[in-house]
């Protein structure tokens, strides 16, 4: 851009930004009334596909504004249009000529590259530029305050393309663009948008502005060797059509390719300038078109446009950029009306002229500064109205708000809309103006786009890439634990890890690969060194290296990925990318075991002291409760007090064996049933825990976990080539002389059996998957302390590799379908000693486990005793009433608490059978006395009346 400024300096003398204040200033004085006319300009390429439409649209807009007396209240717009001729230098000259006309605003420039230059001039002359087609995002800058964008920015368009790429799962694209400010800045924006969705631009193909089909074909031919088949084309319409023609000639518009064009293609399609042969050339292409909501104003304009075409006055159709050009004139008219309503003047002032080195005056002396330009710019930024293309409102940077796009697919002799894109909804088949009532959740249910016809008239979605070069997959050649990875020969690989990778790659048919062993097979190789081979491969592919460095890399065995039992570690993550983990792991300590020493008090081990005391207490509580409930009716609970105590204790503790004496009362049986249930649970728990305690094998007393192992001075075993050696040394400060490498399960068992005193090890530290497999075949060892660090296994790929995300997605699919678990069950058969890998520490049962049972027992005992005593009190009062009058006796009894308690105690102590006999005898006596009393009483008068009936009346004499 600076080179054009230099051209201006050479062509003209440099002018000063200060204004003249002398008599030569030539200020245009306008009276303090509305002017009869105001000059506006238009700057675009008349012969371009967009320019042809814009020319007519601008003329119609100016005519409509001038015919509307209410819009400018009598002031007319005088339009001056200049042709930029698709040339930056000539376009700049034409812009200077236009600004000599005292224009208050300019519609244009059309091209972004030219807009950069003209904006510098507009800044000096304070003339707003309203561009209807310059989409370069860098124009939105404080460097260009007078540039106002009346169309969308490439930021939103590239975001729409990135969402489209993401929706089809493509990870890489090739960008083809015109090598100017418009093309470079647009593709830079596309790269940022793709990164945000997990994709990237793998190659950039820049076309010079003057390149023809042959030059473009040569550049495209060099891209056919690339794996990527998704192309994004960002250039002007004329160059874009040449590029597509060149691609057609070399067979790049066939099945498997994806071509996405920016809005340059739809501007040509909408203008109606293409012939049938051109449409056949564009088959299967995807393009974006600015979405303009339907309105009555737009329908009227389109009808007028159609009438002009019918009368052969136009040879182009109206497109979105024509609508934006129309709205640009309306924006100027609305803003000028507000400007003039405020009493502002339309006045210009000349620049001060500076003498050149030869004493000549600048030829730019005729250029003038619009004094009201800053105020008019401010009004434009604040204006908003309903235009032909939809609501028109600018943000603080001068960009049009609310950009939405239509996704267009060329199929047959026509093109069709397959969906929409907006910032809120992303891709959708619903029109953006109809989405206000749709919730965000509904967008996930609705289909994104309609079916697409791809290049080659294919309806199958292309993969976006081809089966490129064969990936070299490094696998460790191990000596132990070959159930995970086993290498036969140089490239025959079996095992759980390779089976998972093979199953995942089956879901990605475009990946070709072959396995290559790493290591000699004499011992397990170092996994850190293996992972570095992938990192070196990455450096070789993507970093600039000297010949010596390149030679050094080739000598080493380099891989495109690593498949194996590779743990994901921080130091490895820094140099490679890992896939989604397919195994959860962690470090554990394994030690030999021996039988527990016999202990005379081992029978007390199952329960805690608190539990023993609580249990004994409830035996007594239940015994007392049952004695109270059974004492009056059960002969076994009567007799001498000493005998009763012995019987009660015997009854209580005999329930321990689920046997009890005979119970007579209902309440006693209820309490006994609940208590026997509790005793059954306690007894079962005690028996199980005691059995486990007596049968369990105990650890060697000196090692109970990683911390006791660290404190000891005994040697520690680890798997050869594992990260465990460095981890224990760095994290736990264990001297490396204590760490003994072991490369097979058999050597694990031998070293642990020998022990530290006979040349073996006290414990082995390794990852949990290995230990599960080890303990399934060697049952004389145990895990102690549990996992003390968490790890996961994954496949390693170079940094920023596109395969990482694809393989990760495939692993997730295997996990969700259950296939991953089936592979594990098939490859790793862990049966015989699997149950012994659990913690062997026997936990004592405490009150915390059984408190609910004791609570229920206590509540039942309390309720039963409460019912019993209430019943006894009622019987006590009733029996006392038979001897003495109820009120007197009860009041007398209640007056003396001690006497009442003694009487009540004697009453309760009575046997229920004797009391019942006495009560029956008393009832018979009372009945006999009542009968004798009745016989002694005289007969009532009523009985005489029954013997001698009385006549109701006496007859007269």
PAFIRO-244304 format. One record per residue (C-alpha): x, y, z. Coordinates in steps of 0.001 Angstrom, whole numbers, padded with zeros to 6 digits, always signed. Layout:
PAFIRO-244304
XYZ ...
This chain:
PAFIRO-244304
+000000+000000+000000 +002897+002377+000702 +004082+002121-002888 +000919+003838-004098 +001399+006641-001616 +004909+007095-003029 +003417+007244-006522 +001145+010035-005368 +004071+011911-003922 +005957+011586-007192 +002981+012604-009286 +002035+015555-007092 +003718+017645-004442 +003056+016882-000783 +000310+019042+000623 +000001+020230+004188 -002836+019095+006445 -003228+022618+007846 -005882+024874+006387 -005320+028253+004697 -006390+031320+006562 -005227+033981+004081 -007108+035598+001253 -006188+032853-001171 -008157+030362+000792 -011218+030412-001465 -013794+029297+001103 -017081+028216-000402 -019629+030322+001381 -023102+028917+001636 -025910+030963+003158 -027523+029707+006328 -030302+027975+004369 -030650+024580+002780 -028588+024362-000403 -030384+023648-003635 -028058+020770-004416 -025279+018735-002816 -022547+016909-004719 -022003+013209-004034 -019629+010873-005805 -019446+007221-006814 -016211+005345-007433 -016162+001812-008894 -015270-000213-011975 -018014+000300-014520 -017202-002838-016516 -017016-005332-013611 -019889-007667-012795 -020536-005813-009527 -019939-002406-011114 -022567-002940-013798 -025200-003613-011192 -023985-000872-008845 -024105+001799-011566 -027787+001303-012228 -028623+000853-008536 -026903+004123-007596 -028589+006039-010391 -032011+004682-009334 -031322+005552-005715 -030311+009147-006507 -033381+009516-008693 -035646+008170-005906 -034089+010501-003334 -034486+013554-005554 -038109+012647-006301 -038900+012297-002610 -039596+015832-001363 -039827+014650+002245 -036369+013083+002385 -034129+016112+001771 -036815+018831+001850 -036039+020185-001595 -032287+019665-001686 -031156+017596-004662 -028260+015205-004934 -025909+015765-007846 -024176+012488-008672 -020712+012258-010198 -019469+008759-011055 -015906+007851-012023 -014538+004568-013379 -011611+002980-011546 -010942+000652-014519 -009866-002193-012186 -006536-000427-011815 -005156+000864-008516 -003182+003755-009997 -005941+004947-012315 -008474+004420-009557 -006472+006729-007301 -006288+009394-009973 -010029+009149-010556 -010649+009472-006840 -008638+012722-006776 -010613+014026-009720 -013840+013154-007942 -012793+014934-004751 -012137+018103-006764 -015900+018222-007390 -016597+019284-003769 -018407+016045-002990 -019604+015599+000599 -019450+011786+000423 -018387+009052-001965 -020059+005716-002621 -017096+003379-003003 -014368+002381-003656 -015387-001010-004966 -012099-002849-004381 -010407-003317-001010 -006893-002694-002316 -007950+000671-003732 -009942+001507-000620 -006738+001412+001438 -005215+004200-000664 -008260+006361-001199 -009032+006196+002535 -005778+008042+003281 -006865+010872+000971 -010375+010851+002445 -008865+011211+005908 -007106+014410+004868 -010093+015871+003043 -012613+014581+005654 -014861+013013+003050 -016746+009857+004163 -016334+006802+001935 -019322+004423+001895 -018136+001198+000258 -020737-001323-000845 -018296-004127-001753 -014884-003707-000029 -014809-006529+002515 -011146-006498+003644 -011245-006769+007487 -008182-004540+007923 -010159-001567+006655 -011930-001666+010002 -009195+000270+011734 -008620+003588+013426 -006226+004235+010552 -009247+004700+008284 -011835+006645+010306 -013656+007900+007183 -014078+004430+005668 -017618+003140+006234 -018525-000393+005188 -022066-000748+003868 -021601-004458+003219 -020419-007402+005300 -016833-007897+006425 -014742-010930+005542 -014647-011712+009245 -018240-012918+009195 -017948-014588+005798 -014851-016560+006793 -016554-017581+010037 -019397-018982+007945 -016945-020929+005763 -015174-022281+008861 -018506-023486+010273 -019274-025161+006951 -015904-026934+006950 -016393-027989+010571 -019890-029339+009962 -018513-031886+007471 -015576-032885+009634 -012827-031609+007353 -009624-030684+009147 -007515-029218+006347 -008184-026827+003465 -006141-025260+000691 -006617-021522+000192 -006438-020067-003325 -006526-016278-003431 -005615-013162-005345 -002308-011748-004149 -003417-008299-003019 -004682-006730+000201 -008140-008151-000348 -006935-011709-000903 -004154-011860+001675 -006133-010302+004506 -009205-012390+003742 -007254-015648+003824 -005514-014591+007015 -008962-014138+008553 -010019-017548+007215 -007015-019151+008895 -008000-017707+012267 -011592-018851+011825 -010516-022398+010922 -008242-022663+013942 -011188-021821+016176 -013037-024919+014887 -010044-027265+014970 -009071-027034+011295 -006264-025286+009440 -004963-024098+006077 -002336-026552+004889 -001329-024685+001736 -001797-021202+000310 -001799-020663-003428 -001458-016977-004351 -002413-015856-007842 -000995-012643-009264 -003679-010137-010329 -002648-010448-013975 -002359-014262-014154 -004186-016041-016916 -005640-019570-017025 -002290-021157-017941 -000410-019612-015007 -003231-020524-012676 -003274-024072-014040 +000412-024500-013259 -000136-023438-009651 -003134-025744-009282 -001245-028658-010820 +001304-028433-008016 -001525-028879-005517 -002781-032162-006961 -000036-034038-005130 -001364-032815-001784 -003644-035002+000318 -006150-032207+000949 -009106-031959-001418 -010972-028984+000069 -010297-025668-001701 -011431-022190-000693 -011252-019581-003472 -011112-015918-002482 -010596-013483-005363 -012488-011166-007689 -015059-012600-010057 -013064-012363-013293 -010011-014082-011808 -012192-016606-010020 -013843-017776-013241 -010423-018187-014854 -009266-020274-011911 -012275-022584-012031 -011754-023059-015770 -008124-023989-015185 -009134-026424-012436 -011654-028039-014791 -009005-028537-017446 -006686-030486-015118 -009471-032609-013632 -009764-030951-010233 -013544-030609-010436 -014127-034339-010279 -015557-036564-007563 -013802-036244-004234 -013006-032541-004504 -014684-029726-002588 -014642-026165-003936 -015913-023312-001783 -016046-019845-003317 -016590-016638-001416 -019278-014152-002432 -017565-013291-005729 -019253-016317-007322 -022790-015496-006212 -022355-011897-007397 -021730-013293-010883 -024521-015862-010622 -027061-013263-009477 -026063-010769-012174 -027145-013217-014907 -023988-012734-016966 -023047-016411-017236 -023810-018603-020219 -024893-022245-020050 -021328-023426-020631 -020164-021380-017682 -022829-022947-015482 -021638-026429-016452 -018173-025344-015408 -019380-024501-011904 -021155-027780-011171 -020915-028811-007525 -019393-025577-006253 -020409-024071-002915 -020624-020318-002493 -021921-017749-000025 -024346-014960-000808 -025213-012078+001526 -028732-012629+002797 -031142-009740+002258 -034581-010214+003876 -037575-009779+001631 -039437-006490+001991 -041971-004438+000098 -039352-001862-000879 -037066-004558-002258 -039908-006133-004208 -040749-002777-005800 -037107-002233-006762 -036783-005696-008230 -039942-005158-010276 -038575-001877-011629 -035302-003625-012425 -037120-006379-014240 -038992-003796-016293 -035733-002167-017338 -034350-005545-018430 -037518-006287-020344 -037115-002992-022184 -033496-003962-023001 -032232-001021-020983 -030244-003365-018731 -028326-006570-019385 -027643-007529-015761 -029785-008666-012881 -029923-007145-009432 -027662-008736-006817 -026895-008108-003150 -024119-005629-003878 -026530-003590-005965 -028840-003431-002935 -025934-002320-000750 -025061+000389-003278 -028677+001592-003249 -028672+001707+000555 -025406+003661+000505 -027165+006514-001309 -030054+006310+001151 -027588+006489+004038 -026040+009635+002586 -029492+011169+002070 -030718+010410+005615 -027487+011655+007158 -027448+014838+005046 -031013+015583+006054 -030074+015323+009740 -026926+017354+009087 -028839+020175+007360 -031675+020105+009905 -029123+020997+012544 -028251+024180+010631 -024866+022926+009463 -023316+024358+006282 -021891+022667+003243 -018532+024408+002996 -015072+023526+001759 -011700+025106+002400 -008578+024755+000253 -005330+023221+001410 -002283+025464+001774 +000024+024951-001182 +003661+024178-000729 +006321+025031-003258 +008249+022217-004743 +012002+022159-005059 +011723+024002-008412 +009348+026573-006992 +006288+025223-008710 +003025+025139-006830 +001293+021817-006109 -001270+020644-008613 -003333+019447-005651 -004156+023016-004790 -007674+022514-006113 -008451+019858-003482 -010544+021134-000626 -011381+019936+002844 -015025+019385+003685 -015411+021336+006926 -018486+019431+007990 -016986+016037+007156 -016308+015024+010743 -019836+015961+011804 -021398+014177+008819 -019313+011046+009563 -020582+011073+013148 -024184+011342+011954 -023676+008466+009510 -022367+006214+012278 -025431+007013+014396 -028012+006617+011621 -030235+003596+011295 -033181+002899+008982 -034827+000094+007043 -033074-000094+003723 -033619-002144+000616 -031205-004836+001822 -032678-004893+005332 -032090-002967+008554 -029144-000594+008173 -027148+000150+011313 -023420+000582+011790 -021238-000322+014745 -018745+002067+016290 -016084+000982+013770 -018261+001780+010775 -019140-001820+009847 -022626-002949+008900 -024228-004933+011714 -026101-008205+011435 -024350-009961+008558 -026033-013190+007468 -025370-015433+004479 -027090-017922+002234 -025256-021139+001335 -025542-021687-002417 -024921-024921-004342 -024554-024922-008120 -026375-027924-009561 -027477-028430-013148 -028265-025266-015046 -029203-023390-011904 -028058-022758-008394 -030063-023424-005270 -030026-022295-001670 -029218-025146+000736 -029224-023198+003998 -028306-020076+005903 -025635-018909+008300 -025743-016278+011029 -023704-015534+014104 -026523-016690+016399 -027664-019881+014709 -024628-020944+012714 -025669-023175+009831 -029411-023701+009567 -032133-024356+007057 -034301-021721+008749 -034298-018158+007480 -032486-015907+009978 -035437-013553+010315 -037620-016512+011382 -035332-017755+014160 -036382-015348+016916 -038960-017806+018277 -036726-020880+017990 -034771-021897+021082 -031102-022767+020930 -031871-026426+021709 -034012-026729+018582 -031058-025871+016376 -029345-029081+017446 -032391-031078+016376 -033022-029389+013040 -030885-030427+010042 -028042-028030+009293 -028236-027926+005491 -030122-029489+002640 -028565-032189+000475 -025639-031046-001651 -024606-032020-005171 -020798-032176-005064 -018349-031957-007984 -018697-034922-010290 -022468-034866-009632 -021871-036928-006526 -024297-036952-003601 -021779-038593-001280 -019997-036145+001004 -016280-036089+000092 -013798-037083+002782 -011831-033909+002163 -008568-035729+001643 -007172-038763-000127 -005245-041706+001128 -001926-039932+001166 +001467-041272+002023 +001723-044358+004134 +002162-043559+007818 +005028-045292+009576 +003789-046350+013010 +006437-047069+015618 +005772-049845+018124 +008038-050888+021011 +009624-054311+020701 +009198-055527+024277 +010454-058557+026143 +007676-058645+028706 +003945-058016+028914 +003516-058868+025257 -000221-059139+025788 -000214-055363+025225 +002254-055151+022328 +003935-058084+020604 +006134-057691+017522 +006726-060724+015317 +009537-060039+012900 +009742-056385+011901 +006167-055370+011190 +003783-058070+012414 +002173-056580+015511 -000376-058083+017880 -001708-057194+021298 -004295-055066+022996 -002803-051655+022050 -002362-052487+018379 -005843-054042+018248 -007349-050783+019524 -005430-048760+016931 -006417-051080+014085 -010083-050915+015118 -009930-047125+015276 -008266-046768+011862 -010936-048978+010308 -013289-046068+010956 -010868-043781+009052 -010426-045481+005669 -008318-042653+004253 -005396-043494+006568 -002732-045872+005220 -000132-047153+007628 +002427-049818+008392 +003987-050845+011679 +007682-050639+012325 +009364-052102+015389 +011481-049956+017679 +014131-051778+019700 +016253-054844+019315 +014035-057221+021268 +016773-058077+023742 +015265-055644+026267 +012338-053278+026406 +013314-049940+024753 +013100-046598+026520 +009670-045098+025847 +010858-041500+026125 +013316-042155+023302 +010546-043745+021269 +008284-040718+021657 +011132-038405+020661 +011260-040159+017288 +007817-038712+016531 +008958-035282+017705 +012042-035426+015458 +009828-036410+012559 +007767-033305+013252 +010880-031123+013227 +012008-032659+009977 +008701-031931+008303 +007928-028467+009586 +011159-026824+010715 +013979-025338+008684 +017099-027421+009318 +020623-027485+007980 +021890-030402+005912 +023762-031758+008921 +020676-031674+011072 +018599-033260+008346 +021136-036041+007947 +021136-036642+011698 +017359-036973+011695 +017396-039462+008825 +019891-041700+010629 +017471-042079+013533 +014317-044170+013158 +011557-041656+012687 +007868-042397+012903 +004646-040638+011980 +003037-041986+015158 +003654-044318+018080 +001248-047106+019032 +001780-048991+022255 +001418-048900+025989 +002635-045298+026101 +001667-043261+029146 +000677-039616+028674 +003263-037578+030565 +003962-033860+030763 +007422-034068+029215 +006039-036118+026334 +003031-033858+025852 +005357-030924+025243 +006840-032467+022111 +003974-034573+020685 +000198-034693+020659 -001671-037590+022235 -005010-038992+021202 -007991-039565+023429 -006857-041992+026181 -007962-045557+025659 -006724-046987+028995 -006838-045550+032492 -003764-046326+034507 -001884-045441+037678 +001127-046491+039719 +000799-049081+042493 +003119-050971+044829 +003265-054782+044770 +004874-056824+047572 +005074-060508+048536 +002665-061807+051164 +002753-064400+053994 +000217-065977+056361 -000865-063886+059330 +000515-064941+062753 -002035-066564+065088 -003303-064384+067904 -005194-065488+071014 -007424-062427+070791 -008121-062655+067080 -011774-063426+067776 -012208-059807+068964 -010857-058363+065718 -014089-058157+063682 -015704-055506+065914 -014426-052330+067468 -014485-051837+071232 -017399-049449+070862 -019325-052060+068901 -018628-054785+071473 -019796-052568+074355 -022944-051457+072525 -023848-055021+071589 -023386-056264+075173 -025442-053352+076468 -028333-054136+074153 -028274-057791+075182 -028913-056565+078736 -031487-053981+077671 -033468-056501+075661 -033208-059038+078504 -034576-056558+081034 -037347-055494+078658 -038438-059089+078018 -038280-059896+081770 -040624-056980+082545 -043013-057952+079773 -043020-061682+080693 -042757-061525+084519 -046547-061551+085279 -047482-064255+082787 -044422-066484+082294 -043445-068876+085069 -039836-068971+083782 -039417-065340+084789 -040752-065813+088351 -039305-067156+091537 -036506-066072+093790 -034875-062768+092739 -031498-064449+092245 -033128-067071+090115 -034916-064393+088084 -031638-062538+087409 -029936-065696+086223 -032852-066652+084029 -033029-063154+082549 -029310-063108+081667 -029497-066601+080229 -032480-065642+078139 -030809-062468+076849 -027496-064012+075805 -029049-067207+074484 -030527-065113+071694 -026974-064875+070371 -027518-068389+069040 -030945-067466+067650 -032561-069520+070420 -034719-068163+073243 -037015-069389+075961 -040764-069541+075693 -042527-066170+075669 -046154-065699+076647 -046985-062033+076015 -047549-060448+072623 -045325-057474+073421 -042490-059757+074534 -042701-061699+071286 -042597-058461+069238 -039445-057288+070993 -037870-060715+070641 -038560-060919+066888 -036861-057558+066204 -033912-058458+068420 -033407-061862+066804 -033298-060135+063384 -030623-057726+064637 -028657-060582+066186 -028803-062475+062879 -027226-059544+061002 -024592-058934+063673 -023717-062612+063839 -023400-062912+060040 -021175-059845+059855 -019028-061099+062709 -018627-064518+061123 -017672-063095+057722 -015161-060620+059118 -013628-063162+061464 -013237-065629+058608 -011553-062987+056483 -009292-061979+059332 -008145-065526+060012 -007733-066440+056335 -006282-063189+054957 -002637-062943+054030 -000851-059976+055531 +001846-057773+054023 +005379-057780+055145 +005161-055460+058164 +007768-052978+056913 +005953-051941+053681 +002397-050682+053762 +002420-048300+050803 +004521-045934+048732 +005469-043730+051666 +006788-046576+053837 +008579-047894+050747 +010275-044523+050227 +011398-044410+053863 +012903-047880+053650 +016311-048500+052106 +015327-051671+050272 +015689-052015+046488 +012634-051317+044340 +011809-052983+041049 +010344-051252+037976 +009664-052184+034362 +012554-051661+031977 +012043-048643+029693 +009229-047235+031836 +008922-043686+033105 +008724-045050+036655 +012480-044735+037200 +012579-040995+036529 +009284-040438+038304 +010376-042079+041571 +013716-040334+041408 +012295-036853+040817 +009051-036936+042760 +010052-039058+045768 +013809-038370+045772 +014603-042085+045708 +018232-042783+044950 +018563-044365+041512 +020865-047012+042955 +017802-048481+044719 +015876-048847+041460 +016235-052236+039766 +014996-052700+036148 +012923-055819+035487 +011671-056619+032000 +009131-059442+032452 +006480-060718+034887 +008609-063749+035598 +011462-061572+036786 +008967-059603+038885 +007965-062805+040651 +011537-064046+041088 +012824-060749+042489 +009915-060379+044904 +010256-063962+046071 +013969-063612+046755 +013453-060399+048699 +015991-057655+049365 +018232-059892+051490 +018830-062448+048719 +019419-060147+045761 +015793-059438+044978 +013564-056436+045652 +011264-055499+048489 +008535-054223+046174 +007745-053488+042551 +006273-050171+041377 +004465-050317+038036 +001311-049262+036235 -001974-050870+037177 -002738-052627+033835 +000571-054505+034065 -000005-055410+037707 -003506-056725+037002 -002007-059017+034394 +000875-059979+036703 -001329-060857+039668 -003655-062907+037466 -000802-065365+036984 +001171-064962+040216 -000993-065231+043292 +001638-064892+045990 +001723-061090+045799 -000494-058183+046732 -001126-054526+045978 -000687-052243+048970 -001643-048638+049467 -003705-048146+046315 -002878-045946+043315 -000676-042986+044215 -000670-041303+040808 -003078-041325+037885 -001944-041944+034330 -003571-042730+030983 -002391-044357+027768 -002724-042825+024321 -001275-042899+020815 +001379-040281+020019 +001287-038124+016865 +003382-035122+015780 +002356-031717+017040 -000623-030233+015160 -001216-033440+013235 -004684-033650+011724 -004780-037383+012478 -004784-036785+016233 -008337-035491+016333 -009558-038100+013826 -008115-041047+015757 -009386-039555+019039 -012889-039384+017602 -012593-042994+016447 -011476-044112+019935 -014499-042371+021458 -016736-044181+018982 -015191-047516+019996 -015704-046702+023657 -019335-045635+023223 -020203-048713+021171 -018605-051081+023688 -016083-052342+021142 -013158-051058+023221 -014218-053200+026184 -014654-056243+023947 -011148-055788+022597 -009812-055580+026143 -011674-058708+027245 -010371-060598+024236 -006759-059456+024428 -006279-059365+028212 -007658-062448+029906 -007464-061725+033635 -009156-064484+035621 -007473-066574+038256 -006109-064118+040789 -008032-061048+039847 -009812-060850+043189 -006519-060717+045020 -005562-057355+043654 -007829-055626+046122 -006665-054062+049334 -005970-056691+051983 -006351-054551+055018 -009296-055973+056998 -011506-053244+058352 -013157-053670+061706 -016903-053196+061880 -017878-050282+064069 -021031-048817+065497 -021322-046541+062477 -022475-049491+060376 -025076-050919+062796 -026394-047881+064650 -029641-048005+062689 -030384-051549+063870 -029730-050622+067495 -031913-047562+067143 -034832-049642+065865 -034379-052147+068696 -034380-049407+071319 -037510-047797+069875 -039379-051138+069834 -038391-051855+073443 -039495-048403+074562 -042883-048648+072818 -043515-052140+074172 -042708-051076+077748 -044826-047936+077374 -047842-049983+076272 -047241-052476+079056 -047109-049864+081834 -050144-047994+080522 -052085-051238+080540 -050896-052074+084067 -051939-048689+085414 -055427-049115+083969 -055765-052588+085501 -054377-051351+088820 -056983-048565+089085 -059828-050867+088022 -059006-053548+090604 -058660-050999+093381 -062134-049619+092550 -063722-052950+093425 -062576-052642+097030 -063055-048963+097733 -064988-046231+096030 -063145-045180+092885 -062841-041502+093629 -061827-041856+097262 -059404-044698+096691 -057742-043111+093732 -057453-039756+095411 -056111-041452+098498 -053644-043483+096443 -052497-040511+094459 -052037-038459+097604 -049200-040711+098690 -046726-041421+095879 -044658-043879+097916 -047726-045855+098929 -048968-045843+095338 -045638-047083+093961 -045462-049888+096510 -049032-050925+095761 -048417-050727+092048 -045192-052749+092365 -046990-055456+094337 -049705-055443+091715 -047224-055926+088892 -045373-058635+090804 -048541-060694+091103 -048872-063553+088721 -051442-062905+086114 -053166-066327+086538 -053820-065866+090333 -055090-062399+089753 -057447-063630+087102 -058879-066324+089457 -059313-063775+092256 -061034-061394+089867 -063482-064112+088715 -064210-065128+092343 -064897-061526+093245 -067274-061157+090322 -069278-064248+091388 -069545-062922+094956 -070740-059533+093773 -073312-061160+091537 -074661-063296+094394 -074955-060275+096717 -076829-058319+094080 -079339-061171+093653 -080043-061400+097362 -080542-057693+097609 -083133-057726+094826 -085164-060464+096561 -085416-058435+099799 -086900-055364+098088 -090849-054809+097997 -092553-055143+094627 -093244-051903+092894 -096741-050611+092071 -096212-051352+088523 -096397-055040+089240 -099951-054708+090778 -101177-052948+087723 -099934-055824+085747 -101902-058317+087991 -105110-056318+088246 -105750-054377+085088 -107504-051010+085450 -110419-050206+083168 -110098-047075+081230 -113808-045998+081926 -116780-046742+084275 -120087-047267+082631 -122990-044999+083905 -125619-046245+086221 
